[in-house]
Amino acid sequence: MDLVWECYDQTFPPASKFHPPRDVPDLTNKVVLVTGAISRAAVTNASPKELLVKNAKVYVAGRCLIKFQNFQTDIQCSNKPIFLALDLANLSTVKRAASHFYLTQLLLPALLAGCKARVVNTAAMSHYLSTLDFTSFKEGPTRLKLGSKRLGNILFSNELARRYGRHGIVSTAVNPGNHVASPVRFLLHEPQDGAITLLWAGTSPEATEFNGKYLIPWARIAEPSSESKNELVASKLWCWLEDQIALQTRDVQAKL
């Protein structure tokens, strides 16, 4: 894989053949949970709005009701999202990545009960230059950097695909591209562009066959880094996350 080409191709993607207003199907009777829409409003506002326009029942998870109300005003849609009070950092001694893992674990019964339920995790080009250092998972000077977080998201997405793909779950990792809500604030695209690949992964009929894939701007499949495809590292990460959740849950129960 040519790293320079991958970075160039994902920064300057060709025009998308997937156009959400035209190509997102009717989502009546579909239920969608969106995280990050309130804190990263510029890109993720476009995703729930398109989902609502196509009649999905959309839950928007967040910590602040006031921010949600502002978000609801911003999207200007007749169909209204539902606020779900949720703090993904509420496990006091566990990193945010473990909290996302825990949320997915709690949702597994519902995901398994669905037909081709989809889990879309956010990735980024920065994962190509990253490795996963387990000593950086705790608060401190070696705290997990953005690229490692995105690499961790892909590893988690791939492991979820391996463990539950045969049970009907479709797990993908998506680089939404550089946009005004992106940490990489150069060569920016419009906010609605950042939603294209997310919506492609989450709604298109063909995406039911994308289990374990890495998706890039705009609505394309690409090869992630070799590190992100390391099944031993992915399994180790999964087990580490399970251990952290178990420890935290035991500590909470001991305080009751």
Disulfide bonds with the S-S distance in Angstrom:
none
